[in-house]
Each structure stands twice: as C-alpha cells, then as structure tokens.
Amino acid sequence: MKLKTIEKLCCPFDKHDLNLQVLAKDIEDNIIEGILTCSTCQRKYPIIYGVPIMAPDEYRQIPLEQPVIEKWKLKYGIADTKLLP
Ligand SMILES: [Zn+2]
C-alpha cells in the first residue's frame, strides 16, 4: 500500500491518527509490512502483504494477527507486541 494512502487512515476505535512503523517496502516504495499504532488508545494494526488489517475490536482476528506480530518481533526487533490495550 502507498504511504499517502496509509496516512489517510485513522483508528477504527476512536478515529484518532495512527503512527506508522515501516518494516518492509517493495522497490516501488509501497509498504508491504508494517505496524500502525493509534496515538490515543495504543491499539496496533498490522500491515500484512501490503494490506492494513483494520477492524473494530469485535471483528479482529487476534489469534491470526498475533503470530504475525510475534514473527516480526524476532525478525525486526519489535519491542511491544500487544495488539489491544
Ligand atoms: Zn485508537
């Protein structure tokens, strides 16, 4: 996903701005892997294969998202892997 598109996204929980941590980009500078963190509630939304995984809490698939974050923790040295506050 393009950086300019990602910058338009907001937290589905409280509509606040998200901070982007870029983990991997392709040769056209599209973000392939990354983590969006809400500036207010601290929820984390992973970007997997270029797609931000963003849903309200009740629709989130934490058992599917968590292993991805744990893999990135080892690969990229992510300090905090907690997806929900
Ligand atoms: Zn939020």
PDB file of the backbone (N, CA, C, O) and the ligand in Angstrom, with CONECT records:
HET     ZN  A 101       1
ATOM      1  N   MET A   1       0.845  -1.192   0.000  1.00  0.00           N
ATOM      2  CA  MET A   1       0.000   0.000   0.000  1.00  0.00           C
ATOM      3  C   MET A   1       0.883   1.247   0.000  1.00  0.00           C
ATOM      4  O   MET A   1       1.961   1.260   0.594  1.00  0.00           O
ATOM      5  N   LYS A   2       0.409   2.289  -0.674  1.00  0.00           N
ATOM      6  CA  LYS A   2       1.168   3.538  -0.766  1.00  0.00           C
ATOM      7  C   LYS A   2       1.132   4.291   0.558  1.00  0.00           C
ATOM      8  O   LYS A   2       0.134   4.281   1.279  1.00  0.00           O
ATOM      9  N   LEU A   3       2.254   4.944   0.853  1.00  0.00           N
ATOM     10  CA  LEU A   3       2.367   5.716   2.087  1.00  0.00           C
ATOM     11  C   LEU A   3       1.277   6.785   2.172  1.00  0.00           C
ATOM     12  O   LEU A   3       0.701   7.003   3.238  1.00  0.00           O
ATOM     13  N   LYS A   4       0.995   7.452   1.051  1.00  0.00           N
ATOM     14  CA  LYS A   4      -0.008   8.526   1.046  1.00  0.00           C
ATOM     15  C   LYS A   4      -1.390   8.004   1.399  1.00  0.00           C
ATOM     16  O   LYS A   4      -2.177   8.706   2.034  1.00  0.00           O
ATOM     17  N   THR A   5      -1.691   6.769   0.990  1.00  0.00           N
ATOM     18  CA  THR A   5      -2.985   6.159   1.324  1.00  0.00           C
ATOM     19  C   THR A   5      -3.022   5.817   2.804  1.00  0.00           C
ATOM     20  O   THR A   5      -4.023   6.055   3.480  1.00  0.00           O
ATOM     21  N   ILE A   6      -1.941   5.266   3.297  1.00  0.00           N
ATOM     22  CA  ILE A   6      -1.884   4.875   4.717  1.00  0.00           C
ATOM     23  C   ILE A   6      -2.045   6.097   5.618  1.00  0.00           C
ATOM     24  O   ILE A   6      -2.661   6.020   6.681  1.00  0.00           O
ATOM     25  N   GLU A   7      -1.481   7.227   5.179  1.00  0.00           N
ATOM     26  CA  GLU A   7      -1.566   8.440   6.003  1.00  0.00           C
ATOM     27  C   GLU A   7      -2.997   8.934   6.179  1.00  0.00           C
ATOM     28  O   GLU A   7      -3.279   9.712   7.091  1.00  0.00           O
ATOM     29  N   LYS A   8      -3.900   8.487   5.309  1.00  0.00           N
ATOM     30  CA  LYS A   8      -5.301   8.919   5.407  1.00  0.00           C
ATOM     31  C   LYS A   8      -6.104   8.057   6.381  1.00  0.00           C
ATOM     32  O   LYS A   8      -7.230   8.406   6.734  1.00  0.00           O
ATOM     33  N   LEU A   9      -5.538   6.948   6.810  1.00  0.00           N
ATOM     34  CA  LEU A   9      -6.275   6.031   7.684  1.00  0.00           C
ATOM     35  C   LEU A   9      -6.329   6.568   9.105  1.00  0.00           C
ATOM     36  O   LEU A   9      -5.452   7.314   9.540  1.00  0.00           O
ATOM     37  N   CYS A  10      -7.384   6.169   9.822  1.00  0.00           N
ATOM     38  CA  CYS A  10      -7.464   6.508  11.240  1.00  0.00           C
ATOM     39  C   CYS A  10      -7.918   5.282  12.018  1.00  0.00           C
ATOM     40  O   CYS A  10      -8.380   4.296  11.443  1.00  0.00           O
ATOM     41  N   CYS A  11      -7.778   5.362  13.312  1.00  0.00           N
ATOM     42  CA  CYS A  11      -8.127   4.239  14.188  1.00  0.00           C
ATOM     43  C   CYS A  11      -9.631   3.958  14.104  1.00  0.00           C
ATOM     44  O   CYS A  11     -10.428   4.876  14.293  1.00  0.00           O
ATOM     45  N   PRO A  12     -10.039   2.717  13.826  1.00  0.00           N
ATOM     46  CA  PRO A  12     -11.469   2.401  13.760  1.00  0.00           C
ATOM     47  C   PRO A  12     -12.163   2.502  15.114  1.00  0.00           C
ATOM     48  O   PRO A  12     -13.389   2.599  15.179  1.00  0.00           O
ATOM     49  N   PHE A  13     -11.392   2.481  16.187  1.00  0.00           N
ATOM     50  CA  PHE A  13     -11.977   2.536  17.539  1.00  0.00           C
ATOM     51  C   PHE A  13     -12.332   3.961  17.928  1.00  0.00           C
ATOM     52  O   PHE A  13     -13.448   4.221  18.377  1.00  0.00           O
ATOM     53  N   ASP A  14     -11.392   4.888  17.761  1.00  0.00           N
ATOM     54  CA  ASP A  14     -11.625   6.253  18.252  1.00  0.00           C
ATOM     55  C   ASP A  14     -11.362   7.334  17.193  1.00  0.00           C
ATOM     56  O   ASP A  14     -11.451   8.526  17.487  1.00  0.00           O
ATOM     57  N   LYS A  15     -11.040   6.916  15.967  1.00  0.00           N
ATOM     58  CA  LYS A  15     -10.831   7.831  14.830  1.00  0.00           C
ATOM     59  C   LYS A  15      -9.600   8.748  14.988  1.00  0.00           C
ATOM     60  O   LYS A  15      -9.484   9.743  14.273  1.00  0.00           O
ATOM     61  N   HIS A  16      -8.707   8.430  15.890  1.00  0.00           N
ATOM     62  CA  HIS A  16      -7.521   9.250  16.044  1.00  0.00           C
ATOM     63  C   HIS A  16      -6.437   8.833  15.050  1.00  0.00           C
ATOM     64  O   HIS A  16      -6.538   7.793  14.399  1.00  0.00           O
ATOM     65  N   ASP A  17      -5.400   9.663  14.948  1.00  0.00           N
ATOM     66  CA  ASP A  17      -4.319   9.404  13.997  1.00  0.00           C
ATOM     67  C   ASP A  17      -3.516   8.168  14.384  1.00  0.00           C
ATOM     68  O   ASP A  17      -3.444   7.775  15.548  1.00  0.00           O
ATOM     69  N   LEU A  18      -2.922   7.578  13.363  1.00  0.00           N
ATOM     70  CA  LEU A  18      -2.104   6.387  13.561  1.00  0.00           C
ATOM     71  C   LEU A  18      -0.639   6.710  13.275  1.00  0.00           C
ATOM     72  O   LEU A  18      -0.332   7.472  12.358  1.00  0.00           O
ATOM     73  N   ASN A  19       0.253   6.131  14.054  1.00  0.00           N
ATOM     74  CA  ASN A  19       1.683   6.235  13.785  1.00  0.00           C
ATOM     75  C   ASN A  19       2.114   4.995  13.023  1.00  0.00           C
ATOM     76  O   ASN A  19       1.773   3.873  13.396  1.00  0.00           O
ATOM     77  N   LEU A  20       2.869   5.210  11.951  1.00  0.00           N
ATOM     78  CA  LEU A  20       3.291   4.095  11.106  1.00  0.00           C
ATOM     79  C   LEU A  20       4.735   3.709  11.399  1.00  0.00           C
ATOM     80  O   LEU A  20       5.634   4.550  11.419  1.00  0.00           O
ATOM     81  N   GLN A  21       4.930   2.427  11.624  1.00  0.00           N
ATOM     82  CA  GLN A  21       6.272   1.863  11.701  1.00  0.00           C
ATOM     83  C   GLN A  21       6.445   0.983  10.468  1.00  0.00           C
ATOM     84  O   GLN A  21       5.800  -0.059  10.350  1.00  0.00           O
ATOM     85  N   VAL A  22       7.308   1.396   9.560  1.00  0.00           N
ATOM     86  CA  VAL A  22       7.529   0.641   8.331  1.00  0.00           C
ATOM     87  C   VAL A  22       8.546  -0.464   8.597  1.00  0.00           C
ATOM     88  O   VAL A  22       9.635  -0.207   9.111  1.00  0.00           O
ATOM     89  N   LEU A  23       8.180  -1.695   8.243  1.00  0.00           N
ATOM     90  CA  LEU A  23       9.088  -2.827   8.449  1.00  0.00           C
ATOM     91  C   LEU A  23       9.674  -3.316   7.132  1.00  0.00           C
ATOM     92  O   LEU A  23      10.842  -3.701   7.077  1.00  0.00           O
ATOM     93  N   ALA A  24       8.873  -3.303   6.072  1.00  0.00           N
ATOM     94  CA  ALA A  24       9.375  -3.761   4.773  1.00  0.00           C
ATOM     95  C   ALA A  24       8.662  -3.016   3.656  1.00  0.00           C
ATOM     96  O   ALA A  24       7.452  -2.797   3.706  1.00  0.00           O
ATOM     97  N   LYS A  25       9.449  -2.625   2.631  1.00  0.00           N
ATOM     98  CA  LYS A  25       8.890  -1.936   1.461  1.00  0.00           C
ATOM     99  C   LYS A  25       9.311  -2.685   0.212  1.00  0.00           C
ATOM    100  O   LYS A  25      10.309  -3.404   0.221  1.00  0.00           O
ATOM    101  N   ASP A  26       8.546  -2.516  -0.872  1.00  0.00           N
ATOM    102  CA  ASP A  26       8.976  -3.095  -2.139  1.00  0.00           C
ATOM    103  C   ASP A  26       9.777  -2.050  -2.925  1.00  0.00           C
ATOM    104  O   ASP A  26      10.010  -0.949  -2.427  1.00  0.00           O
ATOM    105  N   ILE A  27      10.197  -2.386  -4.143  1.00  0.00           N
ATOM    106  CA  ILE A  27      11.065  -1.482  -4.892  1.00  0.00           C
ATOM    107  C   ILE A  27      10.357  -0.202  -5.327  1.00  0.00           C
ATOM    108  O   ILE A  27      11.010   0.783  -5.673  1.00  0.00           O
ATOM    109  N   GLU A  28       9.025  -0.212  -5.312  1.00  0.00           N
ATOM    110  CA  GLU A  28       8.268   1.000  -5.652  1.00  0.00           C
ATOM    111  C   GLU A  28       7.867   1.785  -4.416  1.00  0.00           C
ATOM    112  O   GLU A  28       7.024   2.679  -4.491  1.00  0.00           O
ATOM    113  N   ASP A  29       8.471   1.452  -3.270  1.00  0.00           N
ATOM    114  CA  ASP A  29       8.223   2.150  -2.001  1.00  0.00           C
ATOM    115  C   ASP A  29       6.838   1.895  -1.419  1.00  0.00           C
ATOM    116  O   ASP A  29       6.403   2.614  -0.519  1.00  0.00           O
ATOM    117  N   ASN A  30       6.149   0.889  -1.919  1.00  0.00           N
ATOM    118  CA  ASN A  30       4.893   0.502  -1.274  1.00  0.00           C
ATOM    119  C   ASN A  30       5.220  -0.223   0.026  1.00  0.00           C
ATOM    120  O   ASN A  30       6.187  -0.981   0.107  1.00  0.00           O
ATOM    121  N   ILE A  31       4.402   0.021   1.033  1.00  0.00           N
ATOM    122  CA  ILE A  31       4.646  -0.634   2.324  1.00  0.00           C
ATOM    123  C   ILE A  31       4.044  -2.033   2.297  1.00  0.00           C
ATOM    124  O   ILE A  31       2.847  -2.210   2.070  1.00  0.00           O
ATOM    125  N   ILE A  32       4.889  -3.006   2.531  1.00  0.00           N
ATOM    126  CA  ILE A  32       4.480  -4.412   2.471  1.00  0.00           C
ATOM    127  C   ILE A  32       4.203  -4.939   3.872  1.00  0.00           C
ATOM    128  O   ILE A  32       3.229  -5.656   4.101  1.00  0.00           O
ATOM    129  N   GLU A  33       5.072  -4.574   4.799  1.00  0.00           N
ATOM    130  CA  GLU A  33       4.883  -4.982   6.189  1.00  0.00           C
ATOM    131  C   GLU A  33       5.093  -3.765   7.072  1.00  0.00           C
ATOM    132  O   GLU A  33       6.016  -2.977   6.865  1.00  0.00           O
ATOM    133  N   GLY A  34       4.219  -3.628   8.060  1.00  0.00           N
ATOM    134  CA  GLY A  34       4.353  -2.504   8.973  1.00  0.00           C
ATOM    135  C   GLY A  34       3.341  -2.616  10.090  1.00  0.00           C
ATOM    136  O   GLY A  34       2.503  -3.517  10.119  1.00  0.00           O
ATOM    137  N   ILE A  35       3.446  -1.669  11.012  1.00  0.00           N
ATOM    138  CA  ILE A  35       2.503  -1.643  12.134  1.00  0.00           C
ATOM    139  C   ILE A  35       1.983  -0.223  12.284  1.00  0.00           C
ATOM    140  O   ILE A  35       2.757   0.730  12.362  1.00  0.00           O
ATOM    141  N   LEU A  36       0.667  -0.094  12.325  1.00  0.00           N
ATOM    142  CA  LEU A  36       0.015   1.176  12.609  1.00  0.00           C
ATOM    143  C   LEU A  36      -0.379   1.179  14.083  1.00  0.00           C
ATOM    144  O   LEU A  36      -1.048   0.256  14.548  1.00  0.00           O
ATOM    145  N   THR A  37       0.024   2.195  14.806  1.00  0.00           N
ATOM    146  CA  THR A  37      -0.310   2.294  16.233  1.00  0.00           C
ATOM    147  C   THR A  37      -1.107   3.561  16.466  1.00  0.00           C
ATOM    148  O   THR A  37      -0.697   4.647  16.055  1.00  0.00           O
ATOM    149  N   CYS A  38      -2.250   3.421  17.129  1.00  0.00           N
ATOM    150  CA  CYS A  38      -3.097   4.576  17.418  1.00  0.00           C
ATOM    151  C   CYS A  38      -2.409   5.477  18.442  1.00  0.00           C
ATOM    152  O   CYS A  38      -1.898   5.005  19.458  1.00  0.00           O
ATOM    153  N   SER A  39      -2.403   6.774  18.160  1.00  0.00           N
ATOM    154  CA  SER A  39      -1.745   7.742  19.037  1.00  0.00           C
ATOM    155  C   SER A  39      -2.485   7.892  20.361  1.00  0.00           C
ATOM    156  O   SER A  39      -1.917   8.393  21.332  1.00  0.00           O
ATOM    157  N   THR A  40      -3.733   7.469  20.412  1.00  0.00           N
ATOM    158  CA  THR A  40      -4.543   7.681  21.611  1.00  0.00           C
ATOM    159  C   THR A  40      -4.778   6.387  22.403  1.00  0.00           C
ATOM    160  O   THR A  40      -4.453   6.321  23.589  1.00  0.00           O
ATOM    161  N   CYS A  41      -5.340   5.362  21.754  1.00  0.00           N
ATOM    162  CA  CYS A  41      -5.701   4.146  22.504  1.00  0.00           C
ATOM    163  C   CYS A  41      -4.602   3.084  22.468  1.00  0.00           C
ATOM    164  O   CYS A  41      -4.683   2.082  23.178  1.00  0.00           O
ATOM    165  N   GLN A  42      -3.578   3.300  21.643  1.00  0.00           N
ATOM    166  CA  GLN A  42      -2.425   2.387  21.550  1.00  0.00           C
ATOM    167  C   GLN A  42      -2.758   1.042  20.904  1.00  0.00           C
ATOM    168  O   GLN A  42      -1.952   0.114  20.968  1.00  0.00           O
ATOM    169  N   ARG A  43      -3.942   0.922  20.278  1.00  0.00           N
ATOM    170  CA  ARG A  43      -4.205  -0.306  19.518  1.00  0.00           C
ATOM    171  C   ARG A  43      -3.214  -0.395  18.363  1.00  0.00           C
ATOM    172  O   ARG A  43      -2.827   0.620  17.784  1.00  0.00           O
ATOM    173  N   LYS A  44      -2.812  -1.608  18.039  1.00  0.00           N
ATOM    174  CA  LYS A  44      -1.899  -1.830  16.919  1.00  0.00           C
ATOM    175  C   LYS A  44      -2.626  -2.568  15.801  1.00  0.00           C
ATOM    176  O   LYS A  44      -3.387  -3.507  16.038  1.00  0.00           O
ATOM    177  N   TYR A  45      -2.364  -2.109  14.560  1.00  0.00           N
ATOM    178  CA  TYR A  45      -2.940  -2.748  13.382  1.00  0.00           C
ATOM    179  C   TYR A  45      -1.805  -3.132  12.437  1.00  0.00           C
ATOM    180  O   TYR A  45      -1.089  -2.258  11.949  1.00  0.00           O
ATOM    181  N   PRO A  46      -1.634  -4.411  12.175  1.00  0.00           N
ATOM    182  CA  PRO A  46      -0.543  -4.815  11.281  1.00  0.00           C
ATOM    183  C   PRO A  46      -0.874  -4.558   9.814  1.00  0.00           C
ATOM    184  O   PRO A  46      -2.037  -4.618   9.414  1.00  0.00           O
ATOM    185  N   ILE A  47       0.145  -4.275   9.020  1.00  0.00           N
ATOM    186  CA  ILE A  47       0.017  -4.251   7.556  1.00  0.00           C
ATOM    187  C   ILE A  47       0.667  -5.531   7.061  1.00  0.00           C
ATOM    188  O   ILE A  47       1.874  -5.730   7.199  1.00  0.00           O
ATOM    189  N   ILE A  48      -0.164  -6.402   6.475  1.00  0.00           N
ATOM    190  CA  ILE A  48       0.304  -7.728   6.071  1.00  0.00           C
ATOM    191  C   ILE A  48       0.156  -7.845   4.555  1.00  0.00           C
ATOM    192  O   ILE A  48      -0.927  -7.617   4.017  1.00  0.00           O
ATOM    193  N   TYR A  49       1.239  -8.198   3.867  1.00  0.00           N
ATOM    194  CA  TYR A  49       1.230  -8.267   2.396  1.00  0.00           C
ATOM    195  C   TYR A  49       0.653  -6.998   1.787  1.00  0.00           C
ATOM    196  O   TYR A  49      -0.064  -7.061   0.789  1.00  0.00           O
ATOM    197  N   GLY A  50       0.959  -5.845   2.380  1.00  0.00           N
ATOM    198  CA  GLY A  50       0.526  -4.566   1.834  1.00  0.00           C
ATOM    199  C   GLY A  50      -0.868  -4.135   2.231  1.00  0.00           C
ATOM    200  O   GLY A  50      -1.329  -3.077   1.803  1.00  0.00           O
ATOM    201  N   VAL A  51      -1.551  -4.929   3.039  1.00  0.00           N
ATOM    202  CA  VAL A  51      -2.937  -4.620   3.402  1.00  0.00           C
ATOM    203  C   VAL A  51      -3.033  -4.321   4.905  1.00  0.00           C
ATOM    204  O   VAL A  51      -2.704  -5.174   5.729  1.00  0.00           O
ATOM    205  N   PRO A  52      -3.482  -3.116   5.258  1.00  0.00           N
ATOM    206  CA  PRO A  52      -3.691  -2.838   6.684  1.00  0.00           C
ATOM    207  C   PRO A  52      -4.859  -3.671   7.219  1.00  0.00           C
ATOM    208  O   PRO A  52      -5.954  -3.650   6.659  1.00  0.00           O
ATOM    209  N   ILE A  53      -4.618  -4.392   8.291  1.00  0.00           N
ATOM    210  CA  ILE A  53      -5.667  -5.225   8.895  1.00  0.00           C
ATOM    211  C   ILE A  53      -6.326  -4.379   9.979  1.00  0.00           C
ATOM    212  O   ILE A  53      -5.866  -4.322  11.119  1.00  0.00           O
ATOM    213  N   MET A  54      -7.425  -3.720   9.586  1.00  0.00           N
ATOM    214  CA  MET A  54      -8.061  -2.774  10.493  1.00  0.00           C
ATOM    215  C   MET A  54      -9.522  -3.118  10.634  1.00  0.00           C
ATOM    216  O   MET A  54     -10.264  -3.107   9.652  1.00  0.00           O
ATOM    217  N   ALA A  55      -9.943  -3.423  11.844  1.00  0.00           N
ATOM    218  CA  ALA A  55     -11.341  -3.731  12.118  1.00  0.00           C
ATOM    219  C   ALA A  55     -11.633  -3.345  13.552  1.00  0.00           C
ATOM    220  O   ALA A  55     -10.730  -3.296  14.387  1.00  0.00           O
ATOM    221  N   PRO A  56     -12.915  -3.066  13.842  1.00  0.00           N
ATOM    222  CA  PRO A  56     -13.280  -2.841  15.242  1.00  0.00           C
ATOM    223  C   PRO A  56     -12.945  -4.087  16.077  1.00  0.00           C
ATOM    224  O   PRO A  56     -12.861  -5.196  15.549  1.00  0.00           O
ATOM    225  N   ASP A  57     -12.759  -3.886  17.365  1.00  0.00           N
ATOM    226  CA  ASP A  57     -12.305  -4.970  18.249  1.00  0.00           C
ATOM    227  C   ASP A  57     -13.082  -6.277  18.054  1.00  0.00           C
ATOM    228  O   ASP A  57     -12.489  -7.354  18.000  1.00  0.00           O
ATOM    229  N   GLU A  58     -14.414  -6.175  17.949  1.00  0.00           N
ATOM    230  CA  GLU A  58     -15.223  -7.401  17.915  1.00  0.00           C
ATOM    231  C   GLU A  58     -15.025  -8.209  16.630  1.00  0.00           C
ATOM    232  O   GLU A  58     -15.382  -9.386  16.568  1.00  0.00           O
ATOM    233  N   TYR A  59     -14.457  -7.573  15.614  1.00  0.00           N
ATOM    234  CA  TYR A  59     -14.219  -8.292  14.360  1.00  0.00           C
ATOM    235  C   TYR A  59     -12.748  -8.636  14.143  1.00  0.00           C
ATOM    236  O   TYR A  59     -12.387  -9.214  13.118  1.00  0.00           O
ATOM    237  N   ARG A  60     -11.913  -8.285  15.096  1.00  0.00           N
ATOM    238  CA  ARG A  60     -10.489  -8.570  14.910  1.00  0.00           C
ATOM    239  C   ARG A  60     -10.198 -10.048  15.136  1.00  0.00           C
ATOM    240  O   ARG A  60     -10.808 -10.704  15.980  1.00  0.00           O
ATOM    241  N   GLN A  61      -9.242 -10.553  14.351  1.00  0.00           N
ATOM    242  CA  GLN A  61      -8.870 -11.961  14.449  1.00  0.00           C
ATOM    243  C   GLN A  61      -7.512 -12.029  15.142  1.00  0.00           C
ATOM    244  O   GLN A  61      -6.487 -12.321  14.526  1.00  0.00           O
ATOM    245  N   ILE A  62      -7.541 -11.750  16.443  1.00  0.00           N
ATOM    246  CA  ILE A  62      -6.285 -11.697  17.201  1.00  0.00           C
ATOM    247  C   ILE A  62      -5.490 -13.012  17.103  1.00  0.00           C
ATOM    248  O   ILE A  62      -4.266 -12.966  16.975  1.00  0.00           O
ATOM    249  N   PRO A  63      -6.153 -14.189  17.160  1.00  0.00           N
ATOM    250  CA  PRO A  63      -5.369 -15.432  17.036  1.00  0.00           C
ATOM    251  C   PRO A  63      -4.636 -15.553  15.695  1.00  0.00           C
ATOM    252  O   PRO A  63      -3.643 -16.274  15.598  1.00  0.00           O
ATOM    253  N   LEU A  64      -5.119 -14.854  14.663  1.00  0.00           N
ATOM    254  CA  LEU A  64      -4.421 -14.864  13.370  1.00  0.00           C
ATOM    255  C   LEU A  64      -3.381 -13.757  13.299  1.00  0.00           C
ATOM    256  O   LEU A  64      -2.314 -13.943  12.715  1.00  0.00           O
ATOM    257  N   GLU A  65      -3.687 -12.596  13.896  1.00  0.00           N
ATOM    258  CA  GLU A  65      -2.769 -11.453  13.822  1.00  0.00           C
ATOM    259  C   GLU A  65      -1.557 -11.627  14.736  1.00  0.00           C
ATOM    260  O   GLU A  65      -0.440 -11.240  14.390  1.00  0.00           O
ATOM    261  N   GLN A  66      -1.799 -12.215  15.908  1.00  0.00           N
ATOM    262  CA  GLN A  66      -0.729 -12.265  16.904  1.00  0.00           C
ATOM    263  C   GLN A  66       0.523 -13.028  16.411  1.00  0.00           C
ATOM    264  O   GLN A  66       1.640 -12.563  16.639  1.00  0.00           O
ATOM    265  N   PRO A  67       0.361 -14.183  15.743  1.00  0.00           N
ATOM    266  CA  PRO A  67       1.570 -14.885  15.274  1.00  0.00           C
ATOM    267  C   PRO A  67       2.404 -14.065  14.289  1.00  0.00           C
ATOM    268  O   PRO A  67       3.627 -14.191  14.247  1.00  0.00           O
ATOM    269  N   VAL A  68       1.726 -13.218  13.492  1.00  0.00           N
ATOM    270  CA  VAL A  68       2.451 -12.368  12.539  1.00  0.00           C
ATOM    271  C   VAL A  68       3.323 -11.370  13.298  1.00  0.00           C
ATOM    272  O   VAL A  68       4.495 -11.176  12.974  1.00  0.00           O
ATOM    273  N   ILE A  69       2.728 -10.742  14.312  1.00  0.00           N
ATOM    274  CA  ILE A  69       3.465  -9.772  15.123  1.00  0.00           C
ATOM    275  C   ILE A  69       4.634 -10.449  15.861  1.00  0.00           C
ATOM    276  O   ILE A  69       5.722  -9.885  15.976  1.00  0.00           O
ATOM    277  N   GLU A  70       4.383 -11.657  16.351  1.00  0.00           N
ATOM    278  CA  GLU A  70       5.445 -12.382  17.068  1.00  0.00           C
ATOM    279  C   GLU A  70       6.603 -12.720  16.121  1.00  0.00           C
ATOM    280  O   GLU A  70       7.767 -12.684  16.520  1.00  0.00           O
ATOM    281  N   LYS A  71       6.278 -13.048  14.870  1.00  0.00           N
ATOM    282  CA  LYS A  71       7.316 -13.315  13.870  1.00  0.00           C
ATOM    283  C   LYS A  71       8.125 -12.044  13.604  1.00  0.00           C
ATOM    284  O   LYS A  71       9.351 -12.084  13.511  1.00  0.00           O
ATOM    285  N   TRP A  72       7.420 -10.916  13.484  1.00  0.00           N
ATOM    286  CA  TRP A  72       8.098  -9.637  13.254  1.00  0.00           C
ATOM    287  C   TRP A  72       8.940  -9.235  14.456  1.00  0.00           C
ATOM    288  O   TRP A  72       9.990  -8.610  14.311  1.00  0.00           O
ATOM    289  N   LYS A  73       8.467  -9.601  15.650  1.00  0.00           N
ATOM    290  CA  LYS A  73       9.228  -9.289  16.867  1.00  0.00           C
ATOM    291  C   LYS A  73      10.640  -9.853  16.756  1.00  0.00           C
ATOM    292  O   LYS A  73      11.619  -9.186  17.092  1.00  0.00           O
ATOM    293  N   LEU A  74      10.727 -11.084  16.281  1.00  0.00           N
ATOM    294  CA  LEU A  74      12.033 -11.727  16.120  1.00  0.00           C
ATOM    295  C   LEU A  74      12.791 -11.145  14.929  1.00  0.00           C
ATOM    296  O   LEU A  74      13.990 -10.883  15.017  1.00  0.00           O
ATOM    297  N   LYS A  75      12.088 -10.945  13.821  1.00  0.00           N
ATOM    298  CA  LYS A  75      12.729 -10.512  12.566  1.00  0.00           C
ATOM    299  C   LYS A  75      13.200  -9.066  12.639  1.00  0.00           C
ATOM    300  O   LYS A  75      14.300  -8.746  12.188  1.00  0.00           O
ATOM    301  N   TYR A  76      12.368  -8.189  13.207  1.00  0.00           N
ATOM    302  CA  TYR A  76      12.656  -6.749  13.169  1.00  0.00           C
ATOM    303  C   TYR A  76      12.946  -6.157  14.547  1.00  0.00           C
ATOM    304  O   TYR A  76      13.255  -4.971  14.662  1.00  0.00           O
ATOM    305  N   GLY A  77      12.847  -6.981  15.592  1.00  0.00           N
ATOM    306  CA  GLY A  77      13.118  -6.470  16.932  1.00  0.00           C
ATOM    307  C   GLY A  77      12.037  -5.550  17.464  1.00  0.00           C
ATOM    308  O   GLY A  77      12.336  -4.524  18.076  1.00  0.00           O
ATOM    309  N   ILE A  78      10.771  -5.911  17.234  1.00  0.00           N
ATOM    310  CA  ILE A  78       9.650  -5.135  17.778  1.00  0.00           C
ATOM    311  C   ILE A  78       9.635  -5.302  19.297  1.00  0.00           C
ATOM    312  O   ILE A  78       9.713  -6.422  19.801  1.00  0.00           O
ATOM    313  N   ALA A  79       9.536  -4.204  20.014  1.00  0.00           N
ATOM    314  CA  ALA A  79       9.590  -4.282  21.482  1.00  0.00           C
ATOM    315  C   ALA A  79       8.233  -4.680  22.073  1.00  0.00           C
ATOM    316  O   ALA A  79       8.163  -5.534  22.957  1.00  0.00           O
ATOM    317  N   ASP A  80       7.164  -4.059  21.585  1.00  0.00           N
ATOM    318  CA  ASP A  80       5.848  -4.258  22.184  1.00  0.00           C
ATOM    319  C   ASP A  80       4.934  -4.936  21.171  1.00  0.00           C
ATOM    320  O   ASP A  80       4.660  -4.375  20.110  1.00  0.00           O
ATOM    321  N   THR A  81       4.464  -6.130  21.486  1.00  0.00           N
ATOM    322  CA  THR A  81       3.648  -6.886  20.530  1.00  0.00           C
ATOM    323  C   THR A  81       2.179  -6.962  20.952  1.00  0.00           C
ATOM    324  O   THR A  81       1.404  -7.732  20.384  1.00  0.00           O
ATOM    325  N   LYS A  82       1.810  -6.177  21.929  1.00  0.00           N
ATOM    326  CA  LYS A  82       0.415  -6.183  22.395  1.00  0.00           C
ATOM    327  C   LYS A  82      -0.479  -5.471  21.381  1.00  0.00           C
ATOM    328  O   LYS A  82      -0.278  -4.287  21.111  1.00  0.00           O
ATOM    329  N   LEU A  83      -1.459  -6.171  20.819  1.00  0.00           N
ATOM    330  CA  LEU A  83      -2.304  -5.589  19.770  1.00  0.00           C
ATOM    331  C   LEU A  83      -3.423  -4.713  20.337  1.00  0.00           C
ATOM    332  O   LEU A  83      -3.761  -3.679  19.761  1.00  0.00           O
ATOM    333  N   LEU A  84      -3.989  -5.129  21.459  1.00  0.00           N
ATOM    334  CA  LEU A  84      -5.072  -4.373  22.083  1.00  0.00           C
ATOM    335  C   LEU A  84      -4.598  -3.814  23.422  1.00  0.00           C
ATOM    336  O   LEU A  84      -3.776  -4.437  24.093  1.00  0.00           O
ATOM    337  N   PRO A  85      -5.104  -2.657  23.813  1.00  0.00           N
ATOM    338  CA  PRO A  85      -4.662  -2.059  25.083  1.00  0.00           C
ATOM    339  C   PRO A  85      -5.152  -2.855  26.292  1.00  0.00           C
ATOM    340  O   PRO A  85      -4.866  -2.486  27.431  1.00  0.00           O
TER     341      PRO A  85
HETATM  342 ZN    ZN A 101      -7.384   4.356  18.753  1.00  0.00          ZN2+
END
